[in-house]
Amino acid sequence: MNTASKLSVQNLAKLYDGVPVLERVNLEVQTGSFCTIVGASGCGKSTFLRMLLSQEHPTRGQILLDGAPLPLEPTPDRGIVFQKYSVFSHLTVAENLILAQEFETSRWTGRLFGTSRKAAFESSEDLLDRIGLRPAANKYPAQLSGGMQQRLAIAQALIKKPSILLLDEPFGALDPGIRVDMHELLLGLWKELSMTVFMVTHDIHEAFKLGTRLLVFDKIRHDPQAPQAYGATITYDLPLKSPTGASLRSPEAIAVAIGAPQTNKPTPSFQSIHTPNNQE
Ligand SMILES: Nc1ncnc2c1ncn2[C@@H]1O[C@H](COP(=O)(O)OP(=O)(O)OP(=O)(O)O)[C@@H](O)[C@H]1O
């Protein structure tokens, strides 16, 4: 393992009921990288994120975090945001945010009371300001727009100050204008908190705009007689930004390089990839 790596993925494979989903995945990621992940539907991108969270475990291979095997359970230093709003509808914005602190501090009742509860609210106020939801602190999710709910989901993932943020198509359900606002919010938080980010998206333009590095997942090996015989791996691993943040390639050049359709709309397919980088 590269000693400077925040995360090291070594010869990772994942099978479900004997069917390979991912195989031979190798990756070294430095602290502060923003890895955007694209690939055909069903090729295992979410499965990969869930393994980084320890919601799933590799069938073979290993993942090291700061040089040590990944803990077997999710830990507060890894936050995740899904496409569908994952906030609790019966809790207000502020209550959703202090929930993680309640469970950690008060394992038996899952609730905080009195001064502890007040302190938890106060410690979440800065984050509420940061995501622009302080005025909505006492509202319930049903009273929020889609963008506001997703900002709350991001804040929930950030409340424990994770060093790794996992994002599974977090903006896929939002209108284009709101997505742009969310991009700015996310980029600001990423820089401010020095996080290492892994984000799955179907939109190559979003991948290009946000990422410092693009990972393309696809199958290299195909058996026409047995389409499920092989899993996907990382077929392209492309730096997108220089250390100063300058773009190294245009989105169009990236799309051509990886054989993806050039469109502003979510990219439907990455099937036509011809020159993978780690074919054996
Ligand atoms: N818990 C599970 N048990 C069995 N099979 C699963 C499980 N989770 C995922 N799979 C299968 O693994 C494959 C990869 O699924 P995954 O959701 O990781 O793909 P994806 O690339 O994220 O897809 P999409 O882009 O459509 O969200 C799919 O064939 C899916 O049916």
The ligand as an ORCA input file, in Angstrom:
! r2SCAN-3c Opt
* xyz 0 1
  N     -28.059     -7.132     -1.451
  C     -27.996     -7.646     -2.694
  N     -28.255     -8.941     -2.920
  C     -28.182     -9.478     -4.148
  N     -27.837     -8.754     -5.240
  C     -27.566     -7.454     -5.089
  C     -27.628     -6.836     -3.813
  N     -27.291     -5.525     -3.953
  C     -27.043     -5.350     -5.261
  N     -27.210     -6.498     -5.935
  C     -26.996     -6.688     -7.372
  O     -25.686     -6.255     -7.661
  C     -25.652     -5.592     -8.916
  C     -25.039     -4.229     -8.749
  O     -25.954     -3.413     -8.051
  P     -25.609     -1.894     -7.702
  O     -26.817     -1.294     -7.087
  O     -24.347     -1.849     -6.946
  O     -25.346     -1.286     -9.161
  P     -25.217      0.253     -9.600
  O     -24.060      0.323    -10.545
  O     -25.149      1.135     -8.417
  O     -26.583      0.452    -10.379
  P     -27.425      1.806    -10.670
  O     -26.536      2.705    -11.482
  O     -28.599      1.322    -11.470
  O     -27.816      2.398     -9.352
  C     -27.064     -5.595     -9.463
  O     -27.206     -6.677    -10.345
  C     -27.911     -5.805     -8.236
  O     -29.094     -6.484     -8.542
*
